Amino acid sequence: NISQSQLADVILVTPQTISNYETGKREPGISELISFSEYFHVSVDYLIGNTDDINTRHRKIFYAITDNIFKNQ
């Protein structure tokens, strides 16, 4: 529920660039993928189709935090 223009402002590209991503005329670079990932709260792996698990990013953060807690006990 976001317009191309609004998303372009978030990702720091033009609305035409967003349109090109959507139509497959252009692919986002790593910095844009990271920005999309952060904005939509999904992993880059999810965005590029390496996983169907939308929450991979959150799970990795959770495990990193809990591993760190247990190591420090």
Residue, then its C-alpha position, 0 to 999 in steps of 0.5 A: n500500500i505504497s505508491q512508486s513515488q513514496l517508495a522511491d523517496v524511501i529508497l532514494v531513487t526516482p519513481q521511474t526506477i521503481s517502475n523499471y524494477e517492477t517491470g523487469k527492465r532494471e534490477p536493483g543494486i545491493s544498496e537498494l535491496i538492503s533498503f527494500s529489506e529494511y523498509f519491508h522488514v524482510s531478508v534480502d534472501y526473501l527479496i531475491g527468491n533464495t527463501d520463501d521464509i519472509n522472517t529469515r532476517h528476524r530469526k537470524i537476529f534473534y539467534a545472534i542475540t540469544d547466542n550472545i546472551f548464553k555465551n556471556q553467562 
